[in-house]
């Protein structure tokens, strides 16, 4: 059964502070590179998904850097086991149930149209960080097609063990994708276009991390 988010400000406040401490205990640094201006309303953020940490990192990114009224999809099973996450903006999705998936996508449209941001893992499930192709599902192109005025922003996550005991997390927030570059495309081609842009951005981020080009990043 599809379940909407039910944000509770006090729960969000408490989880925000817990998450900051939790990430600090497990990561040496969390660093982000992004444009000078990031849209914080009516924006669809596309994120690669490779670890259990991704959702917590994204929550932290929105808390410290983007500062939007953010929402995100969470698998139906996870929502059922941990309904608490609905209180901080999660809502259910089940890609194997067409009716459930459609309800989740329509709810995403409602959130975007009212000015919120939606954060989605277009791979659908965890994939190895180095796996190519990324294999996006077509739900993201459905949202871009049904709500063409929204900004679509790629967000790349990369984890690295370097000179510290704890790992580092690097985040690259891209510029909003040029609407004219995909508005005329069919849904399959839009999905492929988003996947290509995300792949290029991820490879660029990986190269910077490997070469220790950290000047453009700020700690969050």
N, C-alpha and C positions, 0 to 999 in steps of 0.2 A: 504494500500500500504506500502510495506516495505521501511524503511528509514534508511540509513546508518548514522553513526556519521560523523560530519564535524567539527573537532576540530579547534578552533580559539585561538591561544596562548594568546592574550590580554584578551579575555573573560575568559579563564581558570585562568589567573593571577588575574583578578578582583574577580571572584567567590571564588577562594581559600581564599582570604583575608576576604571576606564577611562571608564565611562559618566558618572560625576560630572564628570570633567575635560572630556569631550567636550561635554556639555551646557553647561557653564560657558563654553566657548569659543565657543558659537554662540548663546546666549541671554543677554540682559541680566539677566532675572529669571525665575524659575519660582516662582509663588506659588499657594498653595492655601487654600481656605476649606472647612472641614468641621465636622461636629458634634463635641461634646466627647468623645463615645465612638463609636468606629468598630469594628464587628465584624471580627475578624481570623481567624475560623474559620467554616467551613461557610457561606461567603458568595460569592454570585455578583455580580460587579461588571460593570455594563453601561456601555460607553464609546462615545461617538461617534467616528467614524473619518474624518478629513479630510486627514491628512498622513503623510508618511514618518516623521515624528518621534514619532508617537503611542506606539508600542510602547516606545521608549526613555524617553519621559516617564513612562509607566505603571510601567516597571521602577524608575525613580528615585522615583516616588511611593511605591511599596511599600517600597523600601529606606529612605527617610527618614521616612515618615509613618505608613503602615499597619503595616508590619513583620509581614507574614504569610508563610506558606508558600505562595507564589503560583505559579499556573500559567496559561498562556494558549494559545489556539489560534493556529496559524500555517498559512497555506496550504501544501498539500502540496508545491507546486513550490518554495516558499521553503525548506521543511525539507530538501528534496532537494538544493538548491543550497548551503544553509548549515546542515549538520547540527549545527554547533556550538551552535545555539540550543536544541537538545534538552537540552544540559548546564545551561541556566539556566531550564528549566521550560516550554519550548514543546513542543507536540505538534501533529500534523498534522490538517488538515481540508480536505475537498474537497466543497463543496456541490453540485457537479454529479454526484457519484457517491454515490447513495443509501446504499449499503452502507458506504462510507467515512464518510459523515456520521453514520450511526447509530453506528458504532464510536467516533467522536470524541465524540458526545454521551454514550454509555454510559461512556466513560472519564472524562468530565467529572463524571458522577454519582458514580463511584468516588472521585474526588478530593474532591468535596464531602462525601461521606459519611464519609470518613476524617479530616475536619477542615481540609482545605486550602481556599484561596480560588481561584476561577476567574475570570479576567478575559477578557471577551468583547467583541468589536466586533459588535453585533447587525445592523449594516448589511451585514456580510459583506465589503465592499470599500470602498475610499476613495471618499467622496462630498464634494462641495464643502461647506465649513463652513456656508454659508448655505442649502443646499438643504433644502427642505421639500416633502413629508413625508420623514421619515428613512428609512422603509421597512425596518423590522426583519424579519429572517427568524424563522421560528417555533421555531427550536431553543431559544431562551431560555425560551419558555413551556413547551416540553417538559421542560426541566430543573426549572422551578418546579412543574410538575404532578407529575412523578415523585418529586421530593424536596421536599414542601411545607414542611418544617421549616427550610429554608435561608433566610437573609436575602438579599434582592435589593436591591442598592444602586446607584443611578444615579451615574455619574461623568461630568462634562462638561468638555471641553477647549476652550479658546478661545485663539487666537493673535492678537497685535496688535502692529503697528508704531506706536510712540508717540513719546516724546521721546528715544529712544536709538538709536544706530546699529543695534544688534542687536534682534531681536524679543523680545517678552515672551510667556510662556506662563502662562495662568491655568487653574486647576483648581477645580472645585466638586464636593465629595463630598456627596451628599445623605443624608438619613436613610434607613434601611431602609424599603422600601415596605410599607405596611400590608397584611398577608396577607389580612385579612378583605375587603379591597377587590377582590381578584381570585380568591380561592380557589374561589368558586362559578362562575366564568366558564369558557367553553370555551376551547380553545387559541388560536383566532384572536382572541378577545376579550381574552385575557391579553396577547397580543402587542401589540394595539392600545393596551391600557392602559399597558404599559411604554413604548411609543413616545410616548404622550401625556405621561406624566410626564417622560420625558427631554427632550422638546421644550420643555415649560414651564421646566425647569431650565436648559436651554441658553439660552433667550431671556432668562431672569433674569440669567444670568451675563454675557451680551452687554451688557445694559443697564448693569450695574455697571461693566464695563470702559469702555464709551463715555463714561459719566458720571464716570469716574475715581474711583469709590467703592472705594478700596483698603483702607480701615481694617480690614475683616474678614479680610483675607488675611495669611498669613505666608509668608515666603520659605523655600524648601527647597533 
